[in-house]
């Protein structure tokens, strides 16, 4: 079984200062993980700017007036172009500033039916490639009726994939980083973890120092408005998953009168601090694990034995402790220790279709073969077979650490918070708490703060929440829907990350009707 294929159908993650949450819809093979490193568990950042640039400043007029030069690229039917945007919106080129090149792709509406404009898609992260998602899934896997009426469009956000990508470490250095013990047992292990965070941050500054101060969610949302205008749309139509919901909500708050049909699937709560986001997501992964455990106990091959979720959680914790003391072989130079094993288990929490694979991988590791869990972890980190890494984890940290003040100021603050993280998740709490320390050593000061996104005056916005979503807890969707002036909540009572395109006819029908007819589901509709 192709592990990378399985996990990339689950969606992308969002990460906020130490955790990771992906959020693409299921069924495709685009990029989808995004988290703080080196730990598994990722969240998305927030925005703190309050300016609402409804009018176009004269200095930005040339950007809005540019013409894209489309060329064939990727699979048949797809076109690509380059969008020019100011690196710093407060200092565009006409005022002596620099420009940034953003990669854009589209697949034109196939017909029949009247064209409805463009439908911009984003799979989440931060750090997920929207173009990979478009070409690997949305452009071929979205409902035919939607693809018939919309030009399917994507832009890799600034700092991501093809758009001035943030880079931090080479393959061997990332291998070392992902294996650092994230549950330090003594001062020496704490020091090694802190040193790893500092090396990662220094690598990002050394390789990508120019772009690091300008990869915020607010700036990416303003880029989306440029693209809206350049492709000729009066209003933005958009489907964003996971961190993509924060992008969409930020856009709506900046440009409420330009909101068309917005679907925010696997929503984030922009009022939460980095600490709160990380702890909420930690609880979400525990909820997802308990769903997995209940299902696992029904199978004869369950490697965690019989009994309830509490029993299985204790067995998994014992398994992690054994790996912490004695990693197992994987068939390559890397061994499977606690850090990579935990990442592998968390990776499979994003989509219940990966649960059989996880059962097999844990059983193999218990018998001394860690290859299966290592493959799951590699998929989470977007490690390629040649040992290189895509830029997901680099962009994830860059956006999260810029969007919000760090969750923790240092190791002492993490230690003080450990009881609350253990309460949120006895299984994953300590590791995810320490993972949230990464932004404490970031070389660029944050520009955002938690705040409400209301988008007053915007057209109806559909917010989708999954009850047992591991990466974007359901309460976040409820919170965002209540904040947005025109928000309407659509609930999926199910497992996994995000809901659209994951097998629920009820969810898909409601969203398709909204996209095609403009009629949102009744607020509070449950599937």
N, C-alpha and C positions, 0 to 999 in steps of 0.2 A: 504494500500500500504506500502511495506517495504521501508522506506526512505533510509536506509543504502544501500539497494540493488540498488535503483535508482541512487544514487550519485556515488556509486563505479563503475558504468559502465562508468562514464564520463572520468576517467583517473586520474592521480595524479597531484599534483601541484609542483610548483617550488618556492622556496622562497629565497630572497636575502637580508638579513639583516633587514627584517621588514615586508615583504609581502610574499604571498604564491602563488605558481602557480603549479597546478597539471598537469599531462600529460599522463595518460595512454590512450590507445585506448578504444573505447566504446565497450560495450557488455559483460564485465566480472565483476567480483566482487572482484578484488584485491584491495589493498590499493591504495589510490590516492591523498589524500590531503596532502599538506605540506605548511606551511606558518609560518610567524612570529606570535607570540602570544603576547597578547591575542587578537589581532585584526584579522579581516578577511581580507585576502589579503596577498598573499604570493609570494615571488619571490625566485629565486635560486641564489646561490652565484657564484663567478668566481674563477679562479685560477691565481696566480701570478708567479709561478715558470716558468723558461724558459729552464731548463735542458731538454735534449732530450735523455733519456737513451736507445738508440737503442741497444747498446751492453749490455750483461748481466754481471754485476760485479761478480767477483768470489765469493764474500761473499753472493750473492743471489742465486748462483747455486743450493744449496740444496732445496730451495723453488721451483725452476723451475723443479727440478727432482722428486718431491714428487709424490706418487701414492695415488689416492683417493680410499677410501673404500666405495663403494656404498651400500645402503640398501633401502628397500622399505619404502615409507613414503607417507602420505596423501592419495590422491585418487589412484585408481588402475592405474598402468602404470608409476607412478612417482617414482623416486629414489632420495635419499638425501645423502650428504656427507659433510665432514668438510675440508676446505682448510686452510692451515697454511700460515700466512703472517707475516712479521715483523711489530711490532707496529710502529716502527720508521725505515723507509728505510735507514736512515743514520747510524743506529746502529742496525743491525740484530743480531740474537742470537749468531752468532759466534764471535761477538765483544762485548758481554756482554749485549745485549739488550733483550727485551721481544718479545714474539710472540702474535699474535691475531688469534682467531679462527673465520673463516668466513663460514657461512652456504651457501651451494650450493644445487641446485636441478636440475633435468633434466627429460625430457621425450624423449626417444629415437625415432629416425625417424621410421615411420611406414611403409614406402615404399608404392607403388612401385617407381621405379626410382633410379638412382644413388644417393647415399648420398652425400650431399654438405658440410658436416661438422656440426659444432654447430652454432646455432643462439642464441646469448645472448640477453636477453630482460631486459629493465628497465623501470618502469612506471613513474619515476619522484620523485618529492618531493621538496628538499631533505627530505628523511624520509620514502618514500613509500617502502613497502616490495616487492622486485622483486620476491621472492618465492611465496608470496600470489598472485601476479599478474600472475605468470606462472601457478600455480595450479588452480586459479580461472577463468582465461580467456585465456591467450596466448597458453597454452599447449593443450587446447581443443577448443578454439574459433578462432585461426588464420586459414587462409584458409587451407583446407585439403592438397592442393598441396605443400604448404610450410612445413607443419608438416610431410608430407611424405618424404621429402628430407633432412630435417634438424633435428638434435637432438635439441630440445628446451631446453635452459639452462638459469638459473638465479642464481645470487649471491646477497644476501642481503648485501648492502654496509656496510662497517665498521661503527659501531654506530647505525645500523638500525635493528629493529626486532630481528632476531635470531643471528646476528653478533655483539657480544659485545655491546648490546644496551645501548645507553645513557638513563639514567633515571634522573628525576628532582624532581617531586612532586607526592604525592599520590592523589588518586581520589578526596577526599574532598578539598584538596588544589588547585587542578586543577579546580574544580567547581568554587571556589572562584575567581581564576585567570581569568577565561573566562567571569566572570560577572563584572569585573572592568570597570568602565566608561571610554571609550576610546575617548570621546569628552569632555575633562574637561572644565568646565565653569568658574572655579576660581582657585586660588592658592591651596586651600585645595584639590580639585579634582586632580590637577596636582601632588601634593605630593603623593596622594594615588596611582596614576598610576605608578609613579617612584618607589615607595616602592614595588609595585607588580612586576615590572621588576627586581628589586634587589633581591627579594625573589626567583624568578624563577631562576635567574643566580646562586645564592648561593646554591639552591637545586641541580642544575646540577653539580656544583663543588664538593659539599659534597658527592654526590652519584656516580659520574662518572669522578672524577678528573683525573684519569690515562689516560682515552681514549680521553678526550676532546681536547688535543693538536694534535691529530692524526686522525681526521675524515675529512680532507680536500678533495676536489674534486680531486686534483692531486694524493693523496694517494689512493683513491678509484679507479682511473683510472689505477694506477700501479697494484692494485690487479686484475683488469680485465685482464691485460697482463699475470699475473701468471696463472689465470684460463685458458686463451687461450692455454698456453703451456701445462698445466697439462692435459687438455682434448684432446691434440694431434692435435691441429689446427695450421697450419703455419701462417694463417692470421685470424683476428677477423672479424666475421660477427655479426651485431648488429642492433637492433631496439631500439632506446631510445626515450621516450616521455618527453616533458616539461623539467624539470631539467635533465632528462636523456640525452637530447641533449647536455648539457654542459659536462656531463661525456663523451659522445661519441666524441665530438669535442676535448676535452682535451686529450683523448686517442690518437686520430689521430695526434695531434700536438706533443705528446711525442714519438709516435711510427709510423711515417708515412709509413714506409716500411711494416708494419704489418697490414695495413688497408685492409680488404676484402670488403664486401658489407655493408655499413653503411647507415642507415635511421635515420634521426634526425627530429622528428615530433613535431611541436609546439616549434620551436627553440628559444633559448636565444641568446642575443648579449653579448659576453664576454668582450666587450670594455666599457660597461656601468658601472658607479659607483653604489654603493648601493642606493644613493639618486635618481639617474636617473632611475634605475630599478624600485624602488618603485613608483615613479611618473608616469613612463610609464605604469605600471600595473594598477595604479589607473585610468588612462585614458581608459585603456582597459576594466575595469569593467563598466565604464560609457557608453562606446560604447555598451557593451553587454546588459546593463539595457535598453538602448534606443531601442534595437531590441526587448527585452521583452515587453516594453511598447507599441510599435507599434502593436505587436501581441495581447497583452492584450486588447487593445481598440476594437478589432474585436469581443470580446466575451461578451455576456450579463452579465457574472458573474465576470467581471473585477473589483477587489476591489479598483482600483485606478481611476475608472470612465472613462469617454470618454475624447476626446481631444488628443492633441499631446503629445510627450514625455516630453516636458517642463512642461505641466500641471501635468502629472502623477508624474514626479520627485518631484514637489513641494508637492504633496499630500503624497508621500512616506516620504519626509523629515518631514512633519508635523506629520506623524504617528510615526516616530522615536522620535521626540521631546516629544510627549505625553507619550511614553514609558519611556523616560528618567525621566520624572516627576512622572509617576505612572505606574510601571510594572504591568503586568496582570498575572493571575493564569495560571498554566500549568497542574494541576492535580497531581503535586508532590511538594516536598519541594522547589525546585527552581522556581523562577518566571521569566517571560520574560521581560527583560529590553531592553534598546536601544542596548547594546553591543551584546547580543545574537541574537536579532532580525536582526541586520545588518549582522551578520555572517550567519544567516539562508538565508537571501536574496542573499548574495554573493555566498553561496554554490550552489544555484540553477542556477547561471549564467554559470556554467561550461558546462551544457548540456541542450539544448532546450527541451529535453524530460521531464525535471523536471519543465517546466514552468506551466503546469496545476496544479501540486502539489503546486507550489508557490502561484498561485492565490488563491487556497483554503486556504492555511495556513495564508496568509495575511488577508483574509476575516474573518477567525475564530478569529485571534488575535484582529481585529477591534471590534469583538463582545465579547471580554473578555476571549477568550480561546487561550493561547499561545502555546499549545502542538505541533501544526504542525510546527511552526517556530523553536521551541526548538529541534524537531527531526531533522530538516535540519541542525541546528547548531551542534548538537551532531555528525551527520555524518561527518561534516567538520572536527571536532576535533578528530574523531575516539574514541568517548566515548562509552564504552560498556554498555549493559543493567544493569550490576551489579554496575555501577558507576566508574569502573576503566577505564583507558585510555591506548590505545596502545601508542607506543613510538614515533609516527610520529612527534608530535609537539616538542618533546625534541630534536630529531635528526635534525629536520629542523633548529631550532635555532643554534644548535651546529655547523652544517656545514656552514650555512650562516655567522655566526659571525666569523668563522675562515677564510672563503674564501675572505672576503672583509672588508676593514675598515668600521666602522659604518656610517650609513647615517647621523646621528646627534650626536653631542657631549653632548647635554643636552636640557632641555625644551625650553630655549631661541632660540636655533637653529630651533626647530620645529615651534615655534611661527612665526619666520621670514619666514619660508617656507610655511606656511598655505595658503597664497594667491595663490601660484602656484599650490598647491594641489586642492584648491577649483576650480581653473580654469580647471584643468584636470578632476575633477569630483565634481560638486556641490552636488551630492548625497552621495558619499562615501569619498570625499577628506580629510576632517578633521580627521576622524577616522583612515584612512590608514596612514596619516602623523604621527599621534601619535604612531601608531603601529610600525613604523620604528625606534622608539627610543630604542627598546629592546636591540640592540647590544652595546649601549653606556655603559652598565653596565656588559658586559661579562667578566668572570674571566680570559680568555685566549686571548693573543694578536693575531690579525689576521696575517696570513702568506701569504695571496694572495693579489693581486691588479688587477684592470682591465687591460686587454691586448688583443691584437689580437691573434687569434688562426688560423694559416695559413695551417698547415699540408702540407708543401711543399713536393711534390713528391708522395703524397698519391693517391691511386686509386680513381675513381669518388665517391663522397659522395652526397647523395640525402638529401636536406634540404626541409622540408615541412612547409608551413605557411598557417594558416587559417585567412581570411581577417578580421573577427570580433571575433577573439579569445580573451576572456576576460583576460586570465592569462598570455599568452605570445603574446604580440601584434605583428601583422603581420610585422611591420617594423623590428623587431628583426630577423625574418627569412631572410628577404632581406639582412640585415647586415651580418649575419653569412655566408650566401651563397656567398656573395661577398668577405669575408675575406678568406674563405677556398680556397686554391690553386686549388682544384678540385671540388669545390662545384657546385651543380646544383639545382636551385630553382624550386620547385613544389608548385603551389598555389591552395588552395581550397577557392572558393568564397562562404563562408557559415558562419554559426554561431557555437558557441561551442568551446571547448578546444581540440585541436589536430584534425587530419583528417583521419588517417588510421583506417579502420574498423568501421567507423561511418556512413556508408550508401552511400558513393559516389563510384559508380562503376568506374568512371574515375580515382579517386585517387587510389583505391585498385588495379585496373588493372596495373597502372603504377608502383606501388611499388612491386606488385607480380612479374611482369616481371623482374624488377631489381634484386630481391632476387633470382629468379629461373634461369635467363639467364645471369645476370650480365650487362644488358643493361639499363643504366639510362634514365629517360625521358629527352626530350630536355629541355635545360635550359630555364626557363621562362614559361614552360607549365602551363596552367590554366584550372582548372576544376570547 
